[in-house]
């Protein structure tokens, strides 16, 4: 603590739980691959379903995401370095390879050498700069000796689990059969949306593009992503570790759920005057905001344009699903907010009006303002309840937070 900070006292309940982690990734052109790759790594770690992924642009993290990171309150902020194979795929020739005489190695000889070191990590200065920004906004685990600088416990996430990141496949009781997950060949915003909602069970393809879905599959996917009570994941999302038959998509767990061995989801606080968030837009920041809100407060949904929200005729799964969410929230004195990191307020208001015209959200108390438009800087970061993961049968309450919605620093 610094000399101008106020020292106060509070009761603290200790709760065994998995670590809360933010993985920092490049939010540029290939951001969908990087977030799917990060979530694939997270889904091999105990409690990885609760890991957040935060993008940066040239080493800079959006200030609104920094505020969201502070509310999420991570234990560790890490980078997940790209590999030599990743760099060579997206930026051919970027990695210099020279012969002993100093001349460039080219052709088959160069490809052969790169294949040998393809899995080696390539640290990124921009990733590290962004990671330090997130650390500065949060209170991750650090320590220091007298007259020394702060030292972080963990700064990067590697392929092999160790230390604070336990390998969930090796844990007794972990689900080992088929799961629902993002297909390896699904890229773009839909791939990122499914990866965030269900997880990633197999290494994502670097060549994956936006999937072309027929109308029925898209409607089925939308209903499932919006949490419809009778929603069923499309068959394309079933991943099998080996031969399988008779898989029921209604009861099959997701790749995220597989990381929750011996864990339960808990809510700390009162389910009153909470804000559900509907994020619209196709940017890496839209993806990150929706996931951070979901992991911190619950009740977050991301609607990228590929689900049909910009079409002249509102797809019924969107209209019906959003209306159901809004009504459920209002009936408990909560509310639904539409926001975006990439769309203008005018765009959001027009979309809201189209939605309300097709699917009115009035309830007996005549609260027709069940859906509000609020941009990032005005989002209500003071919420009455937070969500998290805790060890089954060994939890009391989540770690305390300050009155302004951000984490407290213990002395």
Secondary structure, 3 states (H helix, E strand, C coil): CCCCCCCCCCCCCCCCCCCCEEEEEECCCCHHHHHHHHHHHHCCECCHHHCEEEEEECCECCHHHHHHHHHHCCCEEEECCEEHHHHHHHCCCCCCCECCCCCECCHHHHHHHHHHCCCCEECCHHHHHHHHHHHHHCCCCEECCCCCCCEECCCECCCCCCCCCCEHHHCCCCCCCCEECCCCCEEHHHHHHHHHHHCCCCCCCCCCEECCCCHHHHHHHHHHHCCCCCCCCCHHHEECCCCCCCCCCCCCCEHHHHCCCCEEEEEEECCCCCEEEEEECCCHHHHHHHHHHHHHHCCEEEECHHHCCCCCCCCHHHHHHHHHHHHHHHCCCCEEEEECCCCCHHHHHHHHHHHHHHCCCCCCCCCCCCEEECCHHHCCCCCCEEEEEEECCCCCCCCCCCCCCCCCCCC
